[in-house]
Amino acid sequence: MKYSTPYVPPTLTVDAVIFQLNGTELEVLLTQRQEEPFKGEWALPGGYNPSGQTTLEALSAIVRRKVGLDLDAQLPYIEQLYTFDTVARDPRGHAVSVTYMGCGRAIELSGGSQNAEFFPVDRLPGLAYDHEKIIEYARDRLGAKLTYTNAVSGLLESKFTLSQLQTAYEAVMGREIDKRNFRKKFLSLGLIHETPDMWREGAHRPAKLYAFNNESLEVLARSFE
């Protein structure tokens, strides 16, 4: 078959939206671009997907090289989020981004080639490309996942208090949740169990520590909300 114009395939890229909790705030990992376009501006960690690698293989290699993060070892939860393919999203030409979303706990970055930092999602710097919209989409998606899966476990330590669990939900959803209703609803799901350990901090009264029955992604029998 002959085409009236030459076929030029779009560029395939991969990007990562990596969340963690810092106190009561949800943070996202950003890296400072070293080259044009958008040199010096902040962006999601990502890059080109070379031939012969799956999107996840390419992303794992890129994130390890650029920001010193091991996706397999440091992210308890990761999933393919969405494919962003707006024609004008990259000034260099048509670029399709297969984007992944992951959650981690007290993530440490080591040996990356680029300056990388975690920023609160509610106070982001100016971002390159369409990455602000991608982060907004990812946060909404994560908030939805929290209503019908145990994905929140990716943001918490293996043992946690009910207050820490509620803080994670509030940070992702960006709103306060009634304490009594939250605890009653969540405990009724049968996702967590009480451990014999206690959380002690300063002069506060010790609080019971809980753990998830299953840290692998689990779909709830009924919606949390």
N, C-alpha and C positions, 0 to 999 in steps of 0.2 A: 504494500500500500504506500502510495506517495502522499506526502503532506504538502499543503500549499506553503507552509512556513516551517522552518527547522524546529524539531522538537527539542526544547531546553528543559530538562527536569529541574524541579525546585531543589534547593539545598536541604538536606536532612540534618537537623540538630537535635540535641537532647538537653534538657534543663531539669534542675532539681529544686523543689520547694521543701526545705527541711526545717521543721518546727521543733522547738523545745520550750519548756517552761523555765522562767527565771522568776522565782517568787510567785507573784500573782499575775505576771505578764507572759503572754505568748510571744515568742521571738522567732524570727526567720533568719536563715543564714544567707548573707550576701557577700559578694566578692567585688573588689574594685578592678575595673577593666584597665588593662595595660596598653591596649591598642585602640585605634579608631575602628569603627565608629564608637562614639560615647567614651572616648578615652578619659580615665579618671573618675567616671561615674560608677555608681553601684549597680549591680545586676545579680540575678540568680546564677549560681555556678552551673556551667554548662559548656557545650562546644559542639564540634562537628561529629557526626556519626560515620566512622570510616566503613568502607566495604568489608564484609566478612565478620562484622560484629553485630550482635543484637543491640537494640537500643539500651537495654539494661547493662550489658557488658560495656558498651561505650561510655555510658554515664558513670559506671563504677570506676573505670580507668581515669576519666576526666576529673572526677571529684577527688579521687585519691591524689592525683598529680597537682591539681590547682589549689586545693584547700586542706589537704592532709587528712581526709576523712575516709574511713573504710565503711562503705555502706553495709556490708554483710555483718561486720563485727559491732558496729556502733548504732545501728538503727533497728530496734525491735520490730518496727512496722514500716513497710514501704509498699506502695502500689502505683501502678500507672494511672495518672490523673486524667489527662486529656491530651488531644493533639490540637495545637494551635496553628492555624494555617492561613491567617489573614495575609493577603498578598503583600500589603505595604508595611508589614511589621518590622522588616529589616531594610534599612536604606541601601544595602548592597545588592538587594534583589530578593526574589521570592524565596523565603525560608520557612520550612515546616518544622515546628518544634514538638517532639514527643516529650511530654513533661511528666515527671514522677513526683509524688508527694511522700515524705517520710517523717517519722517522729522519733525523737531520741531523748535521752536523759543526761543532763550535765555533760554535753558533748565537748570533747577536747580535740582541738585541731593541731596537727603536728606535721611539719615538713612540707607544707604547701608552697607552691611557687608564687602565689598571689596573696595580697592582703585580703583577709577575710574576717568578718565579724558578724555576730548576731545582733539584730536590731528588733526592738519591739514592733509588732505589726501595726500598732496604732500610732507609731511615730517614725515612719519610714523616711529616709532621705529621698531626694529625687532619683528616680530609677531609669535605667536604659530600656530601650525597646518598649514592649507592652508588659513589662514584668510586674508593674503595680497591679494591673488587672489580673494577671495570672495568680499573684499572691492572694488577692481578694477572692478569686474563684476557688483556690485551694482551701482557704479558711472556711468558706461556706460549705465546701464539700466535706471537710473534716467535721464541721459542726453537725452536718446531716448524718455522717457515719456514727457519731457518738449517740445518736438516738436509736440506732438499731443494731449496733455491734459493740464489742468490747475494745474498740480501737484506742480508747483513752489510756489503756495499759501501756501504750508506747511512750507516753509522756511521764509516767510515774515510776518511782523506784519499785522494786519487787514487793516491798511492804510499805504501806501508806495509811494515813488516818483518813477518816471520812471527810474531814475538813479539807485535806489536801486533794482528795478526789473531787470534791465540789469546786475547789479553786480551779482545777484543770478544766472542768466543764464551763465555768464562768469565763475563764480566759479565752477559750476557743470561741464561745458563743457571743462574747462581748456584752454580757448583761448579767445582773445579779439573779440568783435563783433562791427561792424560799428554802431555808435550811431544813425545816421539818418535813416538808413535802418531798424534797430531794432525797433525803435519807430513807424515808418510807418507801418511795418508789424504787430506788436503786436496790435496796436490800431485798425487796420482793422479787427481783429478777433472778436471784440465786447465782450471780456471777462471781461473787467474792465470798471469802470465809474469814472469820476472825482468827488471828494467830495468838499465841501466848505472850507475844512481845508487846511492849508499851513504848510510846513516843514521849520522850521527856525533853523539854526545852525551857531553860530558865526557870522562872517562878510559876510557869503555867502548870495546871494540873495535868498529870500524865493522861495520854489518850490511847485508846486501843489501836493496834495496828492490824490491818487487813491485807489480804493478798488475793489475787485473781485465781480462780480455780483452773483457768486455762489461759496462758499468755499468747497462744496462737489466735489469729483472728477468728472470732466466733460471732455468728449471726444470732440475734436474740429471737426467741419464740414470739415476742410481742415488742412493740416499740416502747422505748423508754418514756417518750412523751405520749 
